[in-house]
Every structure is written in structure tokens, then in C-alpha cells.
Amino acid sequence: MGGIKGPEWLEVIAGELRYAIDIGEIADLDVELAVFRIDALLCAANTALRLGDDSAVSKVRRIVEGMLTAPQERGPVR
């Protein structure tokens, strides 16, 4: 089975997060920590799916969406 493996995969995630921050899609965050957390969640989801937990993907999606919040809109400066 092909695909991106190891550190390359983590760099893809990091690049996507940096891009999303740069274009204002998500709030600024610690990219390295977020990559670690997302990778850990995906590993846990893989284990859960192998053990028959069909709700694992939904849980991971909700967790990641909670981590990647929209930037706060700032009101006018007074």
C-alpha cells in the first residue's frame, strides 16, 4: 500500500495547518502541538476502528473541529 508515510505525513498536516492560519480559515495555534495531537487522534481512531468502534471517525472529526477554531473577529479599536 502506497502513500505518504512517517515524517512526510506530519509535514503535510503541518503545511495544511499553516496555510489555513495564513488565509484566516483557523485561529493561530501551536502547529507542532496540533500536528502531534491530530496524529495521536488518528492512531487512536485506527485502533478503535480495528476493534469495531464504528463511531471513531465521528469522534475524531468532532475533536479536530473543536481544536481548529475560527479566528476571533475583532471589533473596532477605541
Short mmCIF file of the C-alpha atoms (twelve columns), coordinates in Angstrom:
data_MODEL
# 
_entry.id   MODEL 
# 
loop_
_atom_site.group_PDB 
_atom_site.id 
_atom_site.type_symbol 
_atom_site.label_atom_id 
_atom_site.label_alt_id 
_atom_site.label_comp_id 
_atom_site.label_asym_id 
_atom_site.label_seq_id 
_atom_site.Cartn_x 
_atom_site.Cartn_y 
_atom_site.Cartn_z 
_atom_site.pdbx_PDB_model_num 
ATOM 1  C CA . MET A 1  0.000   0.000  0.000  1 
ATOM 2  C CA . GLY A 2  1.492   3.358  -1.043 1 
ATOM 3  C CA . GLY A 3  1.002   6.833  0.260  1 
ATOM 4  C CA . ILE A 4  2.763   9.325  2.455  1 
ATOM 5  C CA . LYS A 5  4.472   7.824  5.493  1 
ATOM 6  C CA . GLY A 6  6.193   8.893  8.690  1 
ATOM 7  C CA . PRO A 7  7.569   12.400 8.992  1 
ATOM 8  C CA . GLU A 8  6.355   13.279 5.484  1 
ATOM 9  C CA . TRP A 9  2.749   12.757 6.613  1 
ATOM 10 C CA . LEU A 10 3.286   15.023 9.608  1 
ATOM 11 C CA . GLU A 11 4.774   17.720 7.373  1 
ATOM 12 C CA . VAL A 12 1.702   17.558 5.131  1 
ATOM 13 C CA . ILE A 13 -0.542  18.139 8.146  1 
ATOM 14 C CA . ALA A 14 1.695   20.972 9.376  1 
ATOM 15 C CA . GLY A 15 1.706   22.629 5.951  1 
ATOM 16 C CA . GLU A 16 -2.077  22.477 5.715  1 
ATOM 17 C CA . LEU A 17 -2.474  23.961 9.191  1 
ATOM 18 C CA . ARG A 18 -0.032  26.790 8.416  1 
ATOM 19 C CA . TYR A 19 -1.875  27.529 5.184  1 
ATOM 20 C CA . ALA A 20 -5.248  27.580 6.977  1 
ATOM 21 C CA . ILE A 21 -3.817  30.013 9.549  1 
ATOM 22 C CA . ASP A 22 -2.286  32.221 6.847  1 
ATOM 23 C CA . ILE A 23 -5.575  32.583 4.951  1 
ATOM 24 C CA . GLY A 24 -7.580  33.160 8.131  1 
ATOM 25 C CA . GLU A 25 -9.503  29.891 7.994  1 
ATOM 26 C CA . ILE A 26 -8.483  28.905 11.540 1 
ATOM 27 C CA . ALA A 27 -7.140  30.782 14.543 1 
ATOM 28 C CA . ASP A 28 -3.416  30.893 15.223 1 
ATOM 29 C CA . LEU A 29 -2.185  27.860 17.124 1 
ATOM 30 C CA . ASP A 30 0.944   25.904 18.018 1 
ATOM 31 C CA . VAL A 31 1.285   23.960 14.762 1 
ATOM 32 C CA . GLU A 32 3.738   21.351 16.092 1 
ATOM 33 C CA . LEU A 33 1.481   20.582 19.058 1 
ATOM 34 C CA . ALA A 34 -1.614  20.445 16.838 1 
ATOM 35 C CA . VAL A 35 0.135   18.042 14.438 1 
ATOM 36 C CA . PHE A 36 1.095   15.805 17.362 1 
ATOM 37 C CA . ARG A 37 -2.468  15.826 18.669 1 
ATOM 38 C CA . ILE A 38 -4.026  15.110 15.262 1 
ATOM 39 C CA . ASP A 39 -1.587  12.266 14.603 1 
ATOM 40 C CA . ALA A 40 -2.347  10.783 18.027 1 
ATOM 41 C CA . LEU A 41 -6.084  11.032 17.368 1 
ATOM 42 C CA . LEU A 42 -5.717  9.300  14.010 1 
ATOM 43 C CA . CYS A 43 -3.691  6.489  15.588 1 
ATOM 44 C CA . ALA A 44 -6.356  6.071  18.272 1 
ATOM 45 C CA . ALA A 45 -9.105  6.077  15.639 1 
ATOM 46 C CA . ASN A 46 -7.278  3.406  13.664 1 
ATOM 47 C CA . THR A 47 -7.094  1.188  16.748 1 
ATOM 48 C CA . ALA A 48 -10.748 1.842  17.610 1 
ATOM 49 C CA . LEU A 49 -11.883 1.021  14.076 1 
ATOM 50 C CA . ARG A 50 -9.925  -2.238 14.115 1 
ATOM 51 C CA . LEU A 51 -11.670 -3.112 17.377 1 
ATOM 52 C CA . GLY A 52 -15.070 -2.455 15.842 1 
ATOM 53 C CA . ASP A 53 -15.864 1.059  17.085 1 
ATOM 54 C CA . ASP A 54 -17.747 2.474  14.107 1 
ATOM 55 C CA . SER A 55 -18.144 5.831  15.872 1 
ATOM 56 C CA . ALA A 56 -14.382 6.530  15.976 1 
ATOM 57 C CA . VAL A 57 -14.294 8.642  12.812 1 
ATOM 58 C CA . SER A 58 -17.145 10.836 14.001 1 
ATOM 59 C CA . LYS A 59 -15.453 11.318 17.365 1 
ATOM 60 C CA . VAL A 60 -12.149 12.313 15.772 1 
ATOM 61 C CA . ARG A 61 -13.898 14.751 13.437 1 
ATOM 62 C CA . ARG A 62 -15.626 16.453 16.384 1 
ATOM 63 C CA . ILE A 63 -12.399 16.666 18.384 1 
ATOM 64 C CA . VAL A 64 -10.382 18.126 15.498 1 
ATOM 65 C CA . GLU A 65 -13.134 20.600 14.628 1 
ATOM 66 C CA . GLY A 66 -13.060 21.725 18.262 1 
ATOM 67 C CA . MET A 67 -9.284  22.223 18.076 1 
ATOM 68 C CA . LEU A 68 -9.382  24.213 14.845 1 
ATOM 69 C CA . THR A 69 -11.466 27.183 15.777 1 
ATOM 70 C CA . ALA A 70 -12.258 30.163 13.573 1 
ATOM 71 C CA . PRO A 71 -10.281 33.324 14.215 1 
ATOM 72 C CA . GLN A 72 -11.921 35.738 16.647 1 
ATOM 73 C CA . GLU A 73 -13.376 38.770 14.972 1 
ATOM 74 C CA . ARG A 74 -12.115 41.963 16.463 1 
ATOM 75 C CA . GLY A 75 -14.393 44.895 16.963 1 
ATOM 76 C CA . PRO A 76 -13.345 48.457 16.250 1 
ATOM 77 C CA . VAL A 77 -10.451 49.758 18.290 1 
ATOM 78 C CA . ARG A 78 -11.463 52.606 20.591 1 
# 
